[in-house]
Amino acid sequence: MSLVGVTTSDVTSRMFLTVNDKLASSFLGASASALATSGLIIKPSELVEVTLPNYSTRTIISSSTSNLGSYFIGDPAVVDVPMDTINDRYVSMLSYNGGDLGTGALITHNRGDGSTTYKTLGFERGGYPFGRVVEASSGGYYFSVAAFERQSLSGTTVVYDAAAGRLAPITTPLFFRTGLGLAEDSKGLLIGLGIDVRRQVYALYSLNPADGSYQLVKDLAPAHDRYPQYEVVVDQDNVWALTADSLFCHTATSSLLGRHDFSSLAEHDLVRHVTFDGSGGMGYLLTKESAVPGQGTIQSVTNNCALPRVTTVVSGLIDVPSTGLLLASDGFMYYGTENGKLMKFDAALNGVSEVATIANSSVEGFLIEDSNGDIVGVATSTNGGADKMFAFTLSSSAVTTADIPSDRPLDPIYPGFLELN
């Protein structure tokens, strides 16, 4: 057994210890039946009371009790109520996977009557949403959450049915974290780039809106991120995806996987996603780094899934890109930078120009164009001020901003907006 937490009493000669089996943390996702079949025995986690003068011990909370979980964490907390005849009446602690949802619990032992109660933590209907909300052609809004009931240790994708006002999860593997966004193919399947957190691998997957099923499509590359950092793009049913230093193209009909690797001595540290100038057209992507440290680039990508060819078309970007490119209705592409600028890229001339600046900020997440012809995005504060949403009007080049309320914090992973019509 291993000691993981300790608290001493302020009024009596006793202390309380949090104790776990040394193997407990390695098998958090394993069921009791699976452990029993394997022959592996994990001893219950315990909250132990130790009393002077002879250091006698007794277990006051054991994880063998239903719904208390299998892994206790941190130091216990002791509540001594003034004028109470029972010193240190209440002792509380946290369980990593206890409660009714298996997502954690606050457990309290009453030393007066010997009872133990718990309060379930976690989110019954999903928590910590992140990434782009995608509206499927078949209906429903799809987005990732970092937590959802007990079905997954890594969250899942949730579907919101606006007509019924109901949230429903897609059943995904226990250790799979779904992606920043989804792209729809011609069959109506939604394709994403997620992370198998146990194997630490970026992998393509598909969701079928018709029956809510999940399917692993293909492993791509090792993942060193806690949350996915890249979006997929579907062009003529070819799936294009990035990782930090590689470009991939997957053809569903043949399972072909084209790949281009970038060198850490040249253009690298890719930004979010590929953008095409039209169906079957030329692709473009941004890098944050190049052979000159701290200078980004724009790369063109030939639309050849089996063997994509990548060429530098703009170099020396001292305003380092922070969002992917957005193809706007005026025919130009736009992207945000780490120093709060909105830039315009003219692919015909391979030229870049600044069109707006949001002071003391960094443009983060993704950009959209709304039905009014405005480029809309998020600028996070770099000086402790309010985060802002901004809109750049293509027809007039006017820029408007609005503070984002502090009680509605931004998605820290991939913030942005969805226009509802």
N, C-alpha and C positions, 0 to 999 in steps of 0.2 A: 504494500500500500504506500501511497505517496501523500505527503502533507502539502496542501495547496493554499490553505488560508488559516489564520489564527486571530482571535480577538480575546482580550482579557476583560474581566469584569472590573468596573470602577468601584464597586461597593462590597464585593465578597472575594474570597480567595478561590476563584475558579476561572477557567478559561475554556474557550470553545474552538474546536479544530474542524476544518474541512478536510476530509480524507477521501482520496480516490484510488482505485486500482491503477497501477502504472500503465496498464494496457487500454484503459477505458477510452482515452481520447483517440486511439487508433481505430476503434471500431464503432464510432458514433452512428454510422449509417447502417450497421448490421442489425438484423432482427434477432430477438431472443431465440427463435427456432433455428435460425441459421447458425448461431453460435453453438447451440446445443448439438446440432448435427455435426459440426466440425470438431466437437469435443473440447473446445476452448472455454474455459471458465473465467468469467469476469466478475470479480467480487463487487457487491453493491457499494456505491458511494455512501458516505456517512457524515453526519454532523455529530461530533463526539464532545461530551462534557468531561472536563478534567478538574478534579477537586482536591485541594490540600486538606489535611497535611500529608496524606499518604499517596497522593497522585492517583486516586481511584478514578476509573473511567466508566462511562456508560454512553451508549448510543441513543441519541434522542430523535434523530431523523435518519431513515435509511431509504435508499433509492429502490429497495425491493418493494416498497409500498406503491400501489397503483397510481399512475399519473404524476409521479415525482421525478421521472426521468432516470437517466443512468449516469449522468456526469454533473457533479456539483462544482461551482466555480467561485473563486474569490474568498475574501474574508467574511465571516459571519458578522451580523449586526445585532447588538444587544440593546433592548429597550427596558430601562428601569423606571417604572412609574412612581413618582413621589407619593408617599403615604400608602403605597400598596404593601400589603402584608407579605407578599412574595417578592423577594429580591430577584432582579433579572427575569421578570416573568416571561418576556417575549424574546425569542431568539429567531432571527430571520437569515435566510441565505438564498442564493440564486441557483437554479438548475438550468443547465444549458438546453436541455431537450425535454423538460417536463411540461406539465399542463395539459389541457384538453386537446390542444392542437399539436403538441410535440414540438413547439417552437420556443419553449422556455417558460419558467415559472418563478415567482417569488414565493418561497416556502416559509411559513412561520410556525414555530412550536410554542405552545403555551405551557410553561413549566408548572403553572398552577393546577391545571386540570389534565395535563398530559396530552392534550389534543394537538393535532397537526393539520393545518389548512394550507391551501395554496391559491395563488391568483395567476391565471394564465396570461402569459405575455404573447407578443406576436400579433399577426393580422389575420383575422378570419376571412377577409375578402381581399387580401393582397396588400403589400406595403412596399414602399420605396420604389415607385415606378421610375423608369429611366428610358431614355432614347426617344426615337421618333414614333409618334402615333400614326399608324397606317390604316387607311380605310380600304377594305377589300371591295372588289367589284361586286361580290356576292352579298355585301352588307356586313356590318360589324366593324368595330374599331379595335385594332390589335396593338398591344404594347407589352413591353417586358416589365416584370417586377422582380425585385431582389428577394422577396419573401412571399410565400403563399401557402398558408395552412401547413400541414405536415407532409404534403406529397413530395416536396423537393427541398434539399438542403441548399439549393442554389437558385431558388426562385423558379419562375416559369414565364410563359406568355399568357396574357389575360385578354379575353374578348369582351368588349362592351357592346351590348345590344341596346341601341338607343331607343328603339320602339318599346321594348319591355323594361328598360331601365335596370338591366341585370348584367352582372359580371360573371364570367365563367372561365375556368382555367383550361388550358391545353395541357394534357398529361405528358410531361417530358421526363427523361431519365433523372434519377435522384441527384446525380452529380453533374448535370448539364445546365449551364447558364446561357439563356437565349440572348439574342443580339440586340444591337442598337436600333435596328429597323428591319423591315421586310420588303422584298421586291416581288411583284406578281408576274408569273409567266403566262404563256398563252393558254395553258390548261386551267388557270385559276389557282394554281399552287402558290403559296407564299414561301419564298426562299430567304433564309437568313444565315448569318455567320455568327456562331456561338463558340463557347469554350467548354470543353470537357474538363472540369476543374480537378478531377482526380488524376487524369492522364496529362493535364496541362497541354492541351492541343486545341488549336483553332480548327473548327469543323463546319462545313456547310450542312444545313438541315432544311427540311421542308415541312410545312404545315398545310393540311388539307381542310379548308373551311367547310367542305361538305360534310365531313364526319368528325372533324376535330382531331385528326390523327397526326402524329409526329413521325418523321422518318429521318434517320441519319443519312446524309448523301455521300459525303466524302471528307476524310481528314485532310487538312492542308499543311499545317506547319506548327512547330512548337509555340506555345503561348506563354508569355511572361507577364500578362496583364491579369488583374483580378476581375475586371469587367471588360467585355469586348470594346474595342476602340475603332472598329472599321465597319462600314456598311457595304452590303452587296448591291450591285446594279445588274439588272437583266436587260440585255439588248438582243433582240431576235432569238430569244430563248437560250442565249449563252449567258452564263452567270459569271460576272467579273467581281473579284474580291481582292482586297489588299491585306497584308500584314505589315509589320514595321519596315521590312526591307525586301518584300517580294510582291509581285503581281501574279494573280492566278486567273485562269479562265476555264470554266467547266462546261462541257456540252452534255446535256442530260441524255440525249439520244444514244451517244456512244460511250459515255463516261470518260471521254477524253479530258485530260487536264493539261492545258498549256501553262507555262510558267516563265517568268522573267525575274531574276534575282538582281538586286542592286548591291553595289559595293560600298562598304563603310568608308572607303577612301574617295568616293565620288558622290553622286547624288544618292541620298538615302533619307530615312525617317519620313515615310510616306504619310500623307494627310487624308484620312477618312475614306475616300472612295474615288472611283473613276467617274468622269462625266463625258458623255458623248454629245457631239454637235448635231446629232440626228440619228434616227434608226439606221443601223448599219454604217454609220459615219465614223469619223476619227474620234478617238478617245483622248482625254487629257487628265492629268493628275498633278498634284502639287507635292513637293518635298520641302521639309524644313531645313535640311542640311545638304551640303555639297562638298566639293573638294576644298572650298573656302569656308571654314567654320563660321556658323551663324548666318549664312546666306542661303536662302531657299531657291528653288527652281520650279519651272513648269515643264512637264514632260508630255510629249505627244505619244499616243499608243495606236499602232496600226490595228484595225479591227480584224485580226486573224487569230481566232481562238487557239488554234493548235500551236502557233508560233508567233506570239505578239512581239512586235519590234518597238522599242522605246527610244525616243530621241529627245535630247534637251532642246527646247525651243526658246526658253527664256531662262537666264541665269542671273545671279547677283541680286536676288530679292532680299534687300536688307530689312524690309518690312516683312517679317517672317510669317508665312501663312498659318492660320489656325483653324480654318474651316475648309471643307471641300468646295469645289467649283459648282456654281449654280448657273445653268443655261437659262437666260431670261428671254422674254418675248421680243426684246429688241435685237436679238441675235448675238449679243455679247455674253460673256461669262463673268460672274462676280464671285469674290471670295473675301473673307475677313482676315485680319491679321492680329498678331499678339499685342500690338501697340495701338489697337482701337481704330484701325482704318478699314474702310470698304474699298476694294480695288476692282477695276474693270479690266478684263483681258480680252483683247481683240485677236482672235485666232487667225484671221486673215493676214494681219500685219505682224503677228507675234509681239504685240505691244501691250504694256501694262500702264495704267494710269490710276491715280487716286481720285475717288469721287466723293468721299465723305470721311469725316473723322469724329469719333466719339471720345472726347478727352478723358484721360485718366481711366482707361478701360482696356479690356481685351475682348475682341469679338470671339465668342465661343459657340460650340455646338454646330448647328446647321442653319442655312438660310432657306427661305421660301420666297416665291413671288405670289402675292395675293391677287384677287380678282380686280383690284384697282390699279394694278401695274406697279405696286410698291415692293421693293426688296425688304423683307422683314427678318430681323434677327435679334440676338441677345448680346449685350455687352456687359461683361462682369467688371465690377469696380476693382481697380488696382491701388486705391488710396483709402479704402475704408468707407467710401461713400455708397450710395444706393446703386444696385445693379439696374440696368435699363433695358427696355425694349426700344428698338429703333426701326424707322421706316424710311427708305430712300425711294422717292418717286421718280420712275424712269423718265417720264415726260417732261418734268420740270427740274430735276436734280435737287429738289427740296428734301431736307432731312428733318424729321421730327423724332423726338425722344420722349419717353415717359418712364418715371421711376417704377420699378417693380416692388410692391409692398414687402416689407421685411418679414411679415408673418406668412408670406407665401414663397418660401425659399426655392431657388432654381434647382433643377436637376443638375447635380454636380458633374455628371458624366457626359451628357450630350443634350444640352438644353436647346429649345427651339419651339416653334409654333405650328399648329395645324389650323387652317381656316375651315370653319364649318359653314356650309352654304344652306 
